Amino acid sequence: MKHVNVSVVAVFSLLLLACKSGQMVATNISGDYCAPAAGYNYDPHIIPIKNPDSLLGSYREIPPREMVMANAVGVLPLIGSLESIRQDSSAEGRLHKTEIRSAIQHRMAMAAIEIDGIAAELDCEGERADQLARFLDDHNSKRNTRLTVASIVVGAITTIATATIKDNGTQNAVAISGGLLSAGLGAMTINAAGKKVSWRHPRNMLADIWNAPDSSSIYPPFIWYVLNEKYFSNSGKVSLVQSIKKRWLEFDLGKQVDKADEQLYFGAGGVYKADDLHTRAAMLNELQSTVRSINQDLQGLMLYIERQFSH
C-alpha cells in the first residue's frame, strides 16, 4: 500500500509541475507605444511613378540608379529643371538655380527624416520584443532552477529512503517512483513549455512586408517604393521586400509558416513564448537594417547632384 501511495504522489507532483509550466505571465503591455502619436499626410505630387523604365527615355542624362532614387524622393522634375537652365548665367538664372537646389535639399532632408522615423519605430518594436523575451527567459530560468533543485532533493530523499527501508517490495517501489520523479523533473528542464505572454499589436511593422500590398498604411510612399522596386536590390532581379521575406523564411521561420504562426507574427498578435519573441525581434532588426540601408542610395543621389550642379 505504501509503494502505491508513493507512486501516486510522484505522478501527482509531475502533473502539477507540468500544468504550471505553460502558465501565462501577467504583464501590462501597451499595444502601440512605439507608433507615432499622429498620422502623416504625404504630398500627392511627390508620389513616385511606379514604372521607372518609362522615365529612362526622358532623363537619359541621369544614371539609372540615381534617376530611380530621384523618382522615389520626388525630385526628378526639379533635377530636370536644373538641367534645362544649366547654361543660364544671368542673375535671374542663378537665383532660379538656388531656389531649385533649396527645394531639392528640403525634399531629400524630409526623405532622410522618413527613414530615421521608420527605423526608430522598428528599433522600438524590436527592443520591446527583446525585453518581453528576456522577461520570459528570466521566469523560465528561475523555473528550471527550481526543477533542478527539486530533482536533486528527490534523488537524495530516494537514496536515503531505499537505504533505510528494509522491506524489499517497498524499497523497490520507492526506488522506482523516486527515479521516475527525478527523471521527469530533469526532462522538464530540457523540454519545458515555458511561460507565455499575451501581446496584441494592431499596427504590425512586419505585416506589409509579408503581405506586400500595392500601398502601405505604415511606410511612407518614398520608403515603400524603394522597398518594392527591383532597381534597389544588389541583383536587380528581386525587390528588397521579396529578399527580406526570403531571408525570414530561410533563417528565422524554419522555411515554412503555418496559419497560427502567420497570425502571430504578421497579424494582430496573440500568445507568445520566449522563442517566438526572439524570432519577432530578429525579424524587426533585420528589417530595420534594410530600411537604414536606403541612406546609401540617398547619399549617392546627393553626391550626384553636388557634382553636377554645384557650380
TACORBEL-V739549 format. One record per run of one state. SS is the DSSP state (H for helix, E for strand, - for the rest). FROM is the first residue (numbers start at 1). TO is the last residue. If there is no record, write none. Layout:
SS&FROM&TO / SS&FROM&TO
//
This chain:
-&1&1 / H&2&21 / -&22&23 / E&24&24 / -&25&43 / H&44&46 / -&47&51 / H&52&55 / -&56&63 / H&64&73 / -&74&75 / H&76&84 / -&85&90 / H&91&164 / -&165&167 / H&168&190 / -&191&195 / E&196&200 / -&201&206 / H&207&211 / -&212&220 / H&221&228 / -&229&229 / H&230&232 / -&233&239 / H&240&252 / -&253&258 / H&259&266 / -&267&268 / E&269&273 / H&274&309 / -&310&311
//
